[in-house]
Amino acid sequence: MAASRLSHALTSGALSLPDAGVIALFNAKGDSDLAALPEGRLVAIERHYPEVAALRARGIATAPAPEGPIAAALVFLPRARAEAEALLAEALAATDGPVIVDGQKTDGIDTMLKAVKARAEVRGVTAKAHGKCFEIAPGTDLSDWRAGAPAPNADGFLTLPGVFSADGIDPASRLLAAHLPETLTGRAADLGAGWGYLSSELARREGLTELHLVEADAHALDCARANLDDPRARFHWADARDWRDDAPFDLVVCNPPFHSGRAADPALGRAFIAAAARLLAPSGRLYLVANRQLPYETTLEQYFARVESLGGDARFKLFVAQRPTRRPRA
Ligand SMILES: C[S@@+](CC[C@H](N)C(=O)[O-])C[C@H]1O[C@@H](n2cnc3c(N)ncnc32)[C@H](O)[C@@H]1O
């Protein structure tokens, strides 16, 4: 939908891109339709590792931050307002050329257009397919929208807008932390570590020798680095579903993601359970929390010979799973 709008705006001449030079894409997704854009001149600035992998698989160059001269930028509007503002400011700072913004109504494009219009010259507004795209005139300064450094949330942890549970500790993770044994030893991994809450709880256990935080969102991992000043901590910007390490783990903790974009996707959580089974030593244990409605029991039983419920509350359920197997039982 978004792509047909952008293609329409570019092919109709409502919006245009310079004939030469690099075009930076902010928040492009692995499945974004980029057909109307000049192949070979695109570089995607992307913080989510699975998207980086998907964009690279399509032959699109990626970078964690803009580098060198950029002729124009294209921002695919995210839903979180602070994150959207920060991306626009980053795109405007990266180029002296046009910055095109494309977004769905449901992601707040109308509010954003109004906010930008109040501060800058806007051209080529094109409405189509439940959204809009428009160009912000070159030279516009929205630097006061730039993301700041990680700042303390309600629970005193450092976070950035747009990361999971930025405002405070996630209640499911808090519940899991309350059920972790006081004595834990060996090598631990936190899959989908976010800004590091569960890992910070693990770090209180002196018996743990290594603490590996695996997280797809580079911003969340930056926050985790700021929250965890512990020599045992190792930070991995990676897709937990296929992340590997040289040695097996004694412990995995996980509050798995269950959304791909906006859609609920229990397959993500199932893939995290399979990854935990693959990473654990035969004597290792997985501690997992999930929303009550998520159907993980069968997957846990396929990948672990022993699965125990640790109870939970009205919203969340807790499990400890032992004796992992790499190949799922039928
Ligand atoms: C439910 S949150 C839990 C975050 C953190 N453990 C906490 O307790 O606050 C799930 C986390 O998984 C991350 N995530 C999503 N997909 C991922 C993937 N494929 N690989 C690694 N992390 C992923 C999200 O960015 C998010 O930080």
The ligand as an SDF file (V2000), in Angstrom:
LIG
                    3D

 27 29  0  0  0  0  0  0  0  0999 V2000
    8.9080   -8.7320   24.9770 C   0  0  0  0  0  0  0  0  0  0  0  0
   10.3580   -7.8020   24.6760 S   0  0  0  0  0  0  0  0  0  0  0  0
   11.3500   -8.1970   26.1060 C   0  0  0  0  0  0  0  0  0  0  0  0
   12.4860   -7.2320   26.3090 C   0  0  0  0  0  0  0  0  0  0  0  0
   13.2910   -7.4050   27.5980 C   0  0  0  0  0  0  0  0  0  0  0  0
   13.7480   -8.7660   27.7660 N   0  0  0  0  0  0  0  0  0  0  0  0
   12.5130   -6.9480   28.7920 C   0  0  0  0  0  0  0  0  0  0  0  0
   12.2280   -7.8040   29.6090 O   0  0  0  0  0  0  0  0  0  0  0  0
   12.2050   -5.7760   28.9140 O   0  0  0  0  0  0  0  0  0  0  0  0
   11.1070   -8.7100   23.3540 C   0  0  0  0  0  0  0  0  0  0  0  0
   12.3900   -8.1070   22.8120 C   0  0  0  0  0  0  0  0  0  0  0  0
   12.8110   -8.9220   21.7100 O   0  0  0  0  0  0  0  0  0  0  0  0
   13.3730   -8.0860   20.7220 C   0  0  0  0  0  0  0  0  0  0  0  0
   13.3180   -8.8160   19.4450 N   0  0  0  0  0  0  0  0  0  0  0  0
   12.3030   -8.8840   18.5340 C   0  0  0  0  0  0  0  0  0  0  0  0
   12.6260   -9.7180   17.5280 N   0  0  0  0  0  0  0  0  0  0  0  0
   13.8740  -10.1730   17.8030 C   0  0  0  0  0  0  0  0  0  0  0  0
   14.7570  -11.0700   17.1430 C   0  0  0  0  0  0  0  0  0  0  0  0
   14.3930  -11.6880   16.0150 N   0  0  0  0  0  0  0  0  0  0  0  0
   15.9590  -11.3160   17.7110 N   0  0  0  0  0  0  0  0  0  0  0  0
   16.3290  -10.7070   18.8650 C   0  0  0  0  0  0  0  0  0  0  0  0
   15.5330   -9.8510   19.5370 N   0  0  0  0  0  0  0  0  0  0  0  0
   14.3160   -9.5910   19.0260 C   0  0  0  0  0  0  0  0  0  0  0  0
   12.5390   -6.8270   20.7680 C   0  0  0  0  0  0  0  0  0  0  0  0
   13.2340   -5.7280   20.2080 O   0  0  0  0  0  0  0  0  0  0  0  0
   12.2990   -6.6890   22.2740 C   0  0  0  0  0  0  0  0  0  0  0  0
   13.2940   -5.9010   22.8600 O   0  0  0  0  0  0  0  0  0  0  0  0
  1  2  1  0
  2  3  1  0
  2 10  1  0
  3  4  1  0
  4  5  1  0
  5  6  1  0
  5  7  1  0
  7  8  2  0
  7  9  1  0
 10 11  1  0
 11 12  1  0
 11 26  1  0
 12 13  1  0
 13 14  1  0
 13 24  1  0
 14 15  1  0
 14 23  1  0
 15 16  2  0
 16 17  1  0
 17 18  1  0
 17 23  2  0
 18 19  1  0
 18 20  2  0
 20 21  1  0
 21 22  2  0
 22 23  1  0
 24 25  1  0
 24 26  1  0
 26 27  1  0
M  CHG  2   2   1   9  -1
M  END
$$$$
